[in-house]
Amino acid sequence: MPLSAIHQFSSNHDFLEFASKEILATISDTLSRYETCRIGLSGGSTPKGLYKRLSELHIPWNQVTLIITDERNVTFTDEASNYGMIRDVLLSSIKIPKENILYFDTALGYDSAVLAMEQKLLQLKHERKPSEPLFDLLILGAGPDGHIAGIFPDTDTELQKGFLTAKTSTDVFEVRERMTCTMKALTSCQQALLFLKGHEKAHLLHALEKGDTSMPVGKFIHEAQAEVLFLE
Ligand code: 6PG
């Protein structure tokens, strides 16, 4: 992990301003090459403030596809729902065509939600050349155990090799049943911003600086072009 790819901030304002500038630049650069910019959004509390900030920026949302990278097996009205959080802080405040939002539709049922999302992502993949990334930009958080999206330290990623989505589970966090983009899907990204916030995540920063790939976050950083933004 080249040190230059790690940015540390002591204020939320600076954290959000830096991230917003990066995202606007990526959207502009992507739209100079493609008709749409594909942005992956993970859940959790860290990126929530950024998503709120994005809703205030002048972004050509009709040229953006938002892909929610992982979900808990709950209804969208459940406070644990990633879609529900992103709907409340971002989607409800912007004019974006409904067809530009891809997410695990838990209303279909656990297995069907994953299968339907697999089809949607395969369709996206086929709209570009095989060598081109699925995501133009990926916005990720990481849990204290080093999980990213719905990929946990004990997730058997070998089983998921050929897929873009998978069912996973965790015994560490409240909602056990998860659905997620696989590491294969997540690492198919042109650029990624990994947000780490708070002293309880400092150990992850140190692990990344050492090149530790024992946790999903380290495996991801090892394979993808990513910048780490750490807010103390
Ligand atoms: C999830 C999230 C998850 C999140 C990390 C960080 O569904 O749990 O998508 O991958 O990004 O857990 O969450 P915090 O930002 O709340 O620490």
py3Dmol code that shows the C-alpha trace and the ligand (Angstrom):
import py3Dmol

protein = """\
ATOM      1  CA  MET A   1       0.000   0.000   0.000  1.00  0.00           C
ATOM      2  CA  PRO A   2       1.918   3.094  -1.154  1.00  0.00           C
ATOM      3  CA  LEU A   3       1.892   5.616   1.694  1.00  0.00           C
ATOM      4  CA  SER A   4       0.816   8.372  -0.714  1.00  0.00           C
ATOM      5  CA  ALA A   5      -2.499   6.573  -1.052  1.00  0.00           C
ATOM      6  CA  ILE A   6      -3.267   7.171   2.628  1.00  0.00           C
ATOM      7  CA  HIS A   7      -4.773  10.536   3.619  1.00  0.00           C
ATOM      8  CA  GLN A   8      -5.303  11.384   7.284  1.00  0.00           C
ATOM      9  CA  PHE A   9      -7.721  14.039   8.500  1.00  0.00           C
ATOM     10  CA  SER A  10      -8.444  15.547  11.903  1.00  0.00           C
ATOM     11  CA  SER A  11     -11.666  17.289  10.874  1.00  0.00           C
ATOM     12  CA  ASN A  12     -14.834  15.855   9.362  1.00  0.00           C
ATOM     13  CA  HIS A  13     -15.103  18.951   7.169  1.00  0.00           C
ATOM     14  CA  ASP A  14     -11.668  18.355   5.570  1.00  0.00           C
ATOM     15  CA  PHE A  15     -12.456  14.609   5.240  1.00  0.00           C
ATOM     16  CA  LEU A  16     -15.704  15.343   3.398  1.00  0.00           C
ATOM     17  CA  GLU A  17     -14.262  18.138   1.237  1.00  0.00           C
ATOM     18  CA  PHE A  18     -11.331  15.994   0.084  1.00  0.00           C
ATOM     19  CA  ALA A  19     -13.613  13.046  -0.653  1.00  0.00           C
ATOM     20  CA  SER A  20     -16.151  15.203  -2.497  1.00  0.00           C
ATOM     21  CA  LYS A  21     -13.424  16.699  -4.717  1.00  0.00           C
ATOM     22  CA  GLU A  22     -12.078  13.201  -5.500  1.00  0.00           C
ATOM     23  CA  ILE A  23     -15.556  11.946  -6.384  1.00  0.00           C
ATOM     24  CA  LEU A  24     -16.431  14.939  -8.586  1.00  0.00           C
ATOM     25  CA  ALA A  25     -13.114  14.566 -10.429  1.00  0.00           C
ATOM     26  CA  THR A  26     -13.706  10.844 -10.970  1.00  0.00           C
ATOM     27  CA  ILE A  27     -17.242  11.432 -12.276  1.00  0.00           C
ATOM     28  CA  SER A  28     -16.008  14.106 -14.678  1.00  0.00           C
ATOM     29  CA  ASP A  29     -13.103  11.968 -15.904  1.00  0.00           C
ATOM     30  CA  THR A  30     -15.322   8.894 -16.323  1.00  0.00           C
ATOM     31  CA  LEU A  31     -17.992  10.807 -18.259  1.00  0.00           C
ATOM     32  CA  SER A  32     -15.308  11.987 -20.676  1.00  0.00           C
ATOM     33  CA  ARG A  33     -14.846   8.295 -21.589  1.00  0.00           C
ATOM     34  CA  TYR A  34     -18.236   6.668 -20.942  1.00  0.00           C
ATOM     35  CA  GLU A  35     -21.900   7.652 -21.110  1.00  0.00           C
ATOM     36  CA  THR A  36     -22.421   6.779 -17.460  1.00  0.00           C
ATOM     37  CA  CYS A  37     -20.333   6.686 -14.310  1.00  0.00           C
ATOM     38  CA  ARG A  38     -20.838   3.635 -12.106  1.00  0.00           C
ATOM     39  CA  ILE A  39     -20.408   4.269  -8.395  1.00  0.00           C
ATOM     40  CA  GLY A  40     -20.525   1.508  -5.774  1.00  0.00           C
ATOM     41  CA  LEU A  41     -21.851   2.544  -2.379  1.00  0.00           C
ATOM     42  CA  SER A  42     -21.337   0.431   0.734  1.00  0.00           C
ATOM     43  CA  GLY A  43     -23.383   0.729   3.880  1.00  0.00           C
ATOM     44  CA  GLY A  44     -22.450   1.469   7.461  1.00  0.00           C
ATOM     45  CA  SER A  45     -22.241   4.769   9.314  1.00  0.00           C
ATOM     46  CA  THR A  46     -18.894   6.108   8.042  1.00  0.00           C
ATOM     47  CA  PRO A  47     -19.904   6.903   4.467  1.00  0.00           C
ATOM     48  CA  LYS A  48     -23.337   8.231   5.616  1.00  0.00           C
ATOM     49  CA  GLY A  49     -22.016  11.780   6.076  1.00  0.00           C
ATOM     50  CA  LEU A  50     -20.398  11.664   2.642  1.00  0.00           C
ATOM     51  CA  TYR A  51     -23.594  10.460   0.986  1.00  0.00           C
ATOM     52  CA  LYS A  52     -25.439  13.407   2.561  1.00  0.00           C
ATOM     53  CA  ARG A  53     -22.708  15.731   1.218  1.00  0.00           C
ATOM     54  CA  LEU A  54     -23.029  14.199  -2.277  1.00  0.00           C
ATOM     55  CA  SER A  55     -26.754  14.996  -2.255  1.00  0.00           C
ATOM     56  CA  GLU A  56     -25.815  18.700  -1.987  1.00  0.00           C
ATOM     57  CA  LEU A  57     -23.348  18.686  -4.925  1.00  0.00           C
ATOM     58  CA  HIS A  58     -24.082  19.450  -8.564  1.00  0.00           C
ATOM     59  CA  ILE A  59     -23.737  15.935 -10.014  1.00  0.00           C
ATOM     60  CA  PRO A  60     -25.353  14.839 -13.328  1.00  0.00           C
ATOM     61  CA  TRP A  61     -27.250  12.028 -11.625  1.00  0.00           C
ATOM     62  CA  ASN A  62     -28.976  11.011 -14.861  1.00  0.00           C
ATOM     63  CA  GLN A  63     -25.499   9.938 -16.018  1.00  0.00           C
ATOM     64  CA  VAL A  64     -24.650   8.064 -12.837  1.00  0.00           C
ATOM     65  CA  THR A  65     -25.455   4.463 -11.932  1.00  0.00           C
ATOM     66  CA  LEU A  66     -25.429   3.826  -8.193  1.00  0.00           C
ATOM     67  CA  ILE A  67     -24.762   0.255  -7.083  1.00  0.00           C
ATOM     68  CA  ILE A  68     -25.329  -0.608  -3.423  1.00  0.00           C
ATOM     69  CA  THR A  69     -22.603  -3.151  -2.791  1.00  0.00           C
ATOM     70  CA  ASP A  70     -24.100  -5.074   0.089  1.00  0.00           C
ATOM     71  CA  GLU A  71     -27.217  -5.505   2.165  1.00  0.00           C
ATOM     72  CA  ARG A  72     -28.485  -7.076   5.318  1.00  0.00           C
ATOM     73  CA  ASN A  73     -31.361  -9.595   4.967  1.00  0.00           C
ATOM     74  CA  VAL A  74     -33.917  -7.155   6.392  1.00  0.00           C
ATOM     75  CA  THR A  75     -36.764  -5.068   4.970  1.00  0.00           C
ATOM     76  CA  PHE A  76     -35.991  -1.584   3.641  1.00  0.00           C
ATOM     77  CA  THR A  77     -37.919  -0.083   6.565  1.00  0.00           C
ATOM     78  CA  ASP A  78     -35.577  -1.778   9.035  1.00  0.00           C
ATOM     79  CA  GLU A  79     -33.042   0.688  10.505  1.00  0.00           C
ATOM     80  CA  ALA A  80     -30.289  -1.832   9.677  1.00  0.00           C
ATOM     81  CA  SER A  81     -31.051  -1.644   5.932  1.00  0.00           C
ATOM     82  CA  ASN A  82     -28.211  -0.222   3.833  1.00  0.00           C
ATOM     83  CA  TYR A  83     -30.649   0.634   1.054  1.00  0.00           C
ATOM     84  CA  GLY A  84     -32.869   2.348   3.620  1.00  0.00           C
ATOM     85  CA  MET A  85     -29.963   4.473   4.889  1.00  0.00           C
ATOM     86  CA  ILE A  86     -28.832   5.461   1.381  1.00  0.00           C
ATOM     87  CA  ARG A  87     -32.440   6.187   0.370  1.00  0.00           C
ATOM     88  CA  ASP A  88     -32.894   8.481   3.381  1.00  0.00           C
ATOM     89  CA  VAL A  89     -29.610  10.452   3.166  1.00  0.00           C
ATOM     90  CA  LEU A  90     -29.058  10.520  -0.596  1.00  0.00           C
ATOM     91  CA  LEU A  91     -31.670   9.047  -2.947  1.00  0.00           C
ATOM     92  CA  SER A  92     -34.576  10.995  -1.439  1.00  0.00           C
ATOM     93  CA  SER A  93     -32.723  14.279  -2.107  1.00  0.00           C
ATOM     94  CA  ILE A  94     -31.568  13.806  -5.712  1.00  0.00           C
ATOM     95  CA  LYS A  95     -33.211  13.435  -9.114  1.00  0.00           C
ATOM     96  CA  ILE A  96     -31.893  10.083 -10.338  1.00  0.00           C
ATOM     97  CA  PRO A  97     -33.778   7.692 -12.640  1.00  0.00           C
ATOM     98  CA  LYS A  98     -34.955   4.637 -10.664  1.00  0.00           C
ATOM     99  CA  GLU A  99     -33.329   2.350 -13.248  1.00  0.00           C
ATOM    100  CA  ASN A 100     -29.964   3.943 -12.370  1.00  0.00           C
ATOM    101  CA  ILE A 101     -30.078   2.470  -8.863  1.00  0.00           C
ATOM    102  CA  LEU A 102     -29.003  -1.165  -8.455  1.00  0.00           C
ATOM    103  CA  TYR A 103     -29.471  -2.828  -5.102  1.00  0.00           C
ATOM    104  CA  PHE A 104     -30.235  -6.158  -3.444  1.00  0.00           C
ATOM    105  CA  ASP A 105     -34.035  -6.142  -3.384  1.00  0.00           C
ATOM    106  CA  THR A 106     -34.695  -8.013  -0.147  1.00  0.00           C
ATOM    107  CA  ALA A 107     -38.440  -7.904  -0.849  1.00  0.00           C
ATOM    108  CA  LEU A 108     -37.779 -10.682  -3.405  1.00  0.00           C
ATOM    109  CA  GLY A 109     -36.551 -13.020  -0.649  1.00  0.00           C
ATOM    110  CA  TYR A 110     -32.973 -13.866   0.327  1.00  0.00           C
ATOM    111  CA  ASP A 111     -31.945 -16.147  -2.559  1.00  0.00           C
ATOM    112  CA  SER A 112     -33.913 -14.282  -5.237  1.00  0.00           C
ATOM    113  CA  ALA A 113     -32.474 -10.921  -4.167  1.00  0.00           C
ATOM    114  CA  VAL A 114     -28.943 -12.241  -4.701  1.00  0.00           C
ATOM    115  CA  LEU A 115     -29.785 -13.929  -8.001  1.00  0.00           C
ATOM    116  CA  ALA A 116     -31.531 -10.783  -9.300  1.00  0.00           C
ATOM    117  CA  MET A 117     -28.536  -8.609  -8.383  1.00  0.00           C
ATOM    118  CA  GLU A 118     -26.178 -11.108 -10.057  1.00  0.00           C
ATOM    119  CA  GLN A 119     -28.162 -10.680 -13.265  1.00  0.00           C
ATOM    120  CA  LYS A 120     -28.110  -6.869 -12.993  1.00  0.00           C
ATOM    121  CA  LEU A 121     -24.333  -6.796 -12.498  1.00  0.00           C
ATOM    122  CA  LEU A 122     -23.722  -9.272 -15.314  1.00  0.00           C
ATOM    123  CA  GLN A 123     -25.773  -7.001 -17.563  1.00  0.00           C
ATOM    124  CA  LEU A 124     -23.628  -4.018 -16.529  1.00  0.00           C
ATOM    125  CA  LYS A 125     -20.461  -6.015 -17.123  1.00  0.00           C
ATOM    126  CA  HIS A 126     -21.612  -6.945 -20.631  1.00  0.00           C
ATOM    127  CA  GLU A 127     -22.297  -3.307 -21.503  1.00  0.00           C
ATOM    128  CA  ARG A 128     -18.529  -2.691 -21.524  1.00  0.00           C
ATOM    129  CA  LYS A 129     -15.502  -4.643 -22.770  1.00  0.00           C
ATOM    130  CA  PRO A 130     -14.554  -7.639 -20.538  1.00  0.00           C
ATOM    131  CA  SER A 131     -11.280  -5.936 -19.598  1.00  0.00           C
ATOM    132  CA  GLU A 132     -13.077  -2.828 -18.336  1.00  0.00           C
ATOM    133  CA  PRO A 133     -13.975  -2.508 -14.664  1.00  0.00           C
ATOM    134  CA  LEU A 134     -17.453  -3.051 -13.281  1.00  0.00           C
ATOM    135  CA  PHE A 135     -17.157   0.017 -11.035  1.00  0.00           C
ATOM    136  CA  ASP A 136     -15.668   3.358 -12.038  1.00  0.00           C
ATOM    137  CA  LEU A 137     -15.592   4.330  -8.380  1.00  0.00           C
ATOM    138  CA  LEU A 138     -16.156   2.318  -5.229  1.00  0.00           C
ATOM    139  CA  ILE A 139     -16.893   3.915  -1.859  1.00  0.00           C
ATOM    140  CA  LEU A 140     -16.175   1.436   0.936  1.00  0.00           C
ATOM    141  CA  GLY A 141     -16.021   1.350   4.697  1.00  0.00           C
ATOM    142  CA  ALA A 142     -14.459  -1.404   6.771  1.00  0.00           C
ATOM    143  CA  GLY A 143     -15.679  -2.973   9.977  1.00  0.00           C
ATOM    144  CA  PRO A 144     -13.437  -3.258  13.065  1.00  0.00           C
ATOM    145  CA  ASP A 145     -12.888  -6.952  12.132  1.00  0.00           C
ATOM    146  CA  GLY A 146     -11.582  -5.872   8.736  1.00  0.00           C
ATOM    147  CA  HIS A 147     -14.698  -6.803   6.770  1.00  0.00           C
ATOM    148  CA  ILE A 148     -15.652  -4.840   3.686  1.00  0.00           C
ATOM    149  CA  ALA A 149     -19.128  -4.792   2.165  1.00  0.00           C
ATOM    150  CA  GLY A 150     -20.549  -8.148   3.282  1.00  0.00           C
ATOM    151  CA  ILE A 151     -17.234 -10.029   3.086  1.00  0.00           C
ATOM    152  CA  PHE A 152     -16.077 -11.110   6.537  1.00  0.00           C
ATOM    153  CA  PRO A 153     -12.790 -12.662   7.728  1.00  0.00           C
ATOM    154  CA  ASP A 154     -14.437 -16.122   7.842  1.00  0.00           C
ATOM    155  CA  THR A 155     -16.252 -15.762   4.496  1.00  0.00           C
ATOM    156  CA  ASP A 156     -15.153 -18.530   2.113  1.00  0.00           C
ATOM    157  CA  THR A 157     -14.321 -16.329  -0.892  1.00  0.00           C
ATOM    158  CA  GLU A 158     -13.079 -19.380  -2.836  1.00  0.00           C
ATOM    159  CA  LEU A 159     -16.703 -20.542  -3.182  1.00  0.00           C
ATOM    160  CA  GLN A 160     -17.636 -17.174  -4.693  1.00  0.00           C
ATOM    161  CA  LYS A 161     -14.859 -17.031  -7.324  1.00  0.00           C
ATOM    162  CA  GLY A 162     -17.086 -17.253 -10.355  1.00  0.00           C
ATOM    163  CA  PHE A 163     -19.791 -14.917  -9.097  1.00  0.00           C
ATOM    164  CA  LEU A 164     -20.351 -11.193  -8.712  1.00  0.00           C
ATOM    165  CA  THR A 165     -22.732 -11.596  -5.749  1.00  0.00           C
ATOM    166  CA  ALA A 166     -23.051 -13.998  -2.833  1.00  0.00           C
ATOM    167  CA  LYS A 167     -24.889 -14.760   0.389  1.00  0.00           C
ATOM    168  CA  THR A 168     -22.670 -14.460   3.443  1.00  0.00           C
ATOM    169  CA  SER A 169     -23.184 -14.460   7.195  1.00  0.00           C
ATOM    170  CA  THR A 170     -21.588 -13.127  10.310  1.00  0.00           C
ATOM    171  CA  ASP A 171     -21.807 -14.107  13.976  1.00  0.00           C
ATOM    172  CA  VAL A 172     -20.066 -10.903  15.015  1.00  0.00           C
ATOM    173  CA  PHE A 173     -22.667  -8.294  14.087  1.00  0.00           C
ATOM    174  CA  GLU A 174     -26.344  -7.950  14.912  1.00  0.00           C
ATOM    175  CA  VAL A 175     -27.818  -8.836  11.506  1.00  0.00           C
ATOM    176  CA  ARG A 176     -26.387 -12.254  10.676  1.00  0.00           C
ATOM    177  CA  GLU A 177     -27.608 -12.874   7.110  1.00  0.00           C
ATOM    178  CA  ARG A 178     -25.945 -10.692   4.472  1.00  0.00           C
ATOM    179  CA  MET A 179     -25.807 -10.375   0.694  1.00  0.00           C
ATOM    180  CA  THR A 180     -22.866  -8.784  -1.037  1.00  0.00           C
ATOM    181  CA  CYS A 181     -20.834  -8.096  -4.136  1.00  0.00           C
ATOM    182  CA  THR A 182     -17.991 -10.605  -4.110  1.00  0.00           C
ATOM    183  CA  MET A 183     -14.296  -9.729  -3.965  1.00  0.00           C
ATOM    184  CA  LYS A 184     -14.210 -10.451  -7.719  1.00  0.00           C
ATOM    185  CA  ALA A 185     -16.851  -7.753  -8.265  1.00  0.00           C
ATOM    186  CA  LEU A 186     -15.422  -5.248  -5.780  1.00  0.00           C
ATOM    187  CA  THR A 187     -11.879  -5.454  -7.134  1.00  0.00           C
ATOM    188  CA  SER A 188     -13.210  -4.836 -10.647  1.00  0.00           C
ATOM    189  CA  CYS A 189     -13.006  -1.092  -9.976  1.00  0.00           C
ATOM    190  CA  GLN A 190     -11.140   1.744 -11.655  1.00  0.00           C
ATOM    191  CA  GLN A 191     -10.717   3.543  -8.340  1.00  0.00           C
ATOM    192  CA  ALA A 192     -11.798   2.995  -4.752  1.00  0.00           C
ATOM    193  CA  LEU A 193     -12.042   5.238  -1.723  1.00  0.00           C
ATOM    194  CA  LEU A 194     -11.806   3.362   1.574  1.00  0.00           C
ATOM    195  CA  PHE A 195     -13.097   5.340   4.540  1.00  0.00           C
ATOM    196  CA  LEU A 196     -11.841   4.578   8.033  1.00  0.00           C
ATOM    197  CA  LYS A 197     -13.140   6.685  10.906  1.00  0.00           C
ATOM    198  CA  GLY A 198     -12.250   6.643  14.577  1.00  0.00           C
ATOM    199  CA  HIS A 199      -9.575   5.174  16.838  1.00  0.00           C
ATOM    200  CA  GLU A 200     -11.301   1.761  16.709  1.00  0.00           C
ATOM    201  CA  LYS A 201     -10.221   1.570  13.062  1.00  0.00           C
ATOM    202  CA  ALA A 202      -6.600   2.749  13.577  1.00  0.00           C
ATOM    203  CA  HIS A 203      -5.397  -0.870  13.747  1.00  0.00           C
ATOM    204  CA  LEU A 204      -6.754  -1.401  10.229  1.00  0.00           C
ATOM    205  CA  LEU A 205      -4.701   1.554   8.965  1.00  0.00           C
ATOM    206  CA  HIS A 206      -1.560   0.096  10.520  1.00  0.00           C
ATOM    207  CA  ALA A 207      -2.339  -3.322   9.026  1.00  0.00           C
ATOM    208  CA  LEU A 208      -2.765  -1.753   5.580  1.00  0.00           C
ATOM    209  CA  GLU A 209       0.499   0.172   5.923  1.00  0.00           C
ATOM    210  CA  LYS A 210       2.246  -3.127   6.706  1.00  0.00           C
ATOM    211  CA  GLY A 211       0.652  -4.808   3.682  1.00  0.00           C
ATOM    212  CA  ASP A 212      -1.298  -7.235   5.899  1.00  0.00           C
ATOM    213  CA  THR A 213      -3.706  -9.219   3.687  1.00  0.00           C
ATOM    214  CA  SER A 214      -5.107 -11.443   6.438  1.00  0.00           C
ATOM    215  CA  MET A 215      -8.392  -9.471   6.531  1.00  0.00           C
ATOM    216  CA  PRO A 216     -10.769  -8.775   3.622  1.00  0.00           C
ATOM    217  CA  VAL A 217      -9.882  -5.053   3.721  1.00  0.00           C
ATOM    218  CA  GLY A 218      -6.194  -5.902   3.234  1.00  0.00           C
ATOM    219  CA  LYS A 219      -6.949  -8.387   0.464  1.00  0.00           C
ATOM    220  CA  PHE A 220      -9.005  -5.721  -1.300  1.00  0.00           C
ATOM    221  CA  ILE A 221      -6.374  -2.993  -0.951  1.00  0.00           C
ATOM    222  CA  HIS A 222      -3.750  -5.434  -2.238  1.00  0.00           C
ATOM    223  CA  GLU A 223      -5.736  -6.050  -5.430  1.00  0.00           C
ATOM    224  CA  ALA A 224      -7.483  -2.754  -6.123  1.00  0.00           C
ATOM    225  CA  GLN A 225      -6.351   0.769  -6.871  1.00  0.00           C
ATOM    226  CA  ALA A 226      -7.565   2.432  -3.691  1.00  0.00           C
ATOM    227  CA  GLU A 227      -7.037   5.529  -1.594  1.00  0.00           C
ATOM    228  CA  VAL A 228      -7.520   5.293   2.155  1.00  0.00           C
ATOM    229  CA  LEU A 229      -9.082   8.252   3.932  1.00  0.00           C
ATOM    230  CA  PHE A 230      -8.630   8.066   7.703  1.00  0.00           C
ATOM    231  CA  LEU A 231     -10.498  10.438   9.992  1.00  0.00           C
ATOM    232  CA  GLU A 232      -9.070  10.330  13.523  1.00  0.00           C
TER     233      GLU A 232
END
"""
ligand_1 = """\
17
6PG
C -22.393 -3.277 6.298
C -21.504 -2.304 5.591
C -20.111 -2.555 5.983
C -19.551 -1.255 6.452
C -18.549 -1.501 7.535
C -18.154 -0.185 8.184
O -23.452 -3.616 5.784
O -22.057 -3.618 7.436
O -21.670 -2.215 4.241
O -19.321 -3.177 5.097
O -18.963 -0.551 5.379
O -19.143 -2.325 8.526
O -19.264 0.262 8.865
P -19.122 1.581 9.758
O -18.769 2.674 8.799
O -20.491 1.735 10.371
O -18.024 1.302 10.762
"""
view = py3Dmol.view(width=600, height=400)
view.addModel(protein, "pdb")
view.setStyle({"model": 0}, {"cartoon": {"style": "trace"}})
view.addModel(ligand_1, "xyz")
view.setStyle({"model": 1}, {"stick": {}})
view.zoomTo()
view.show()
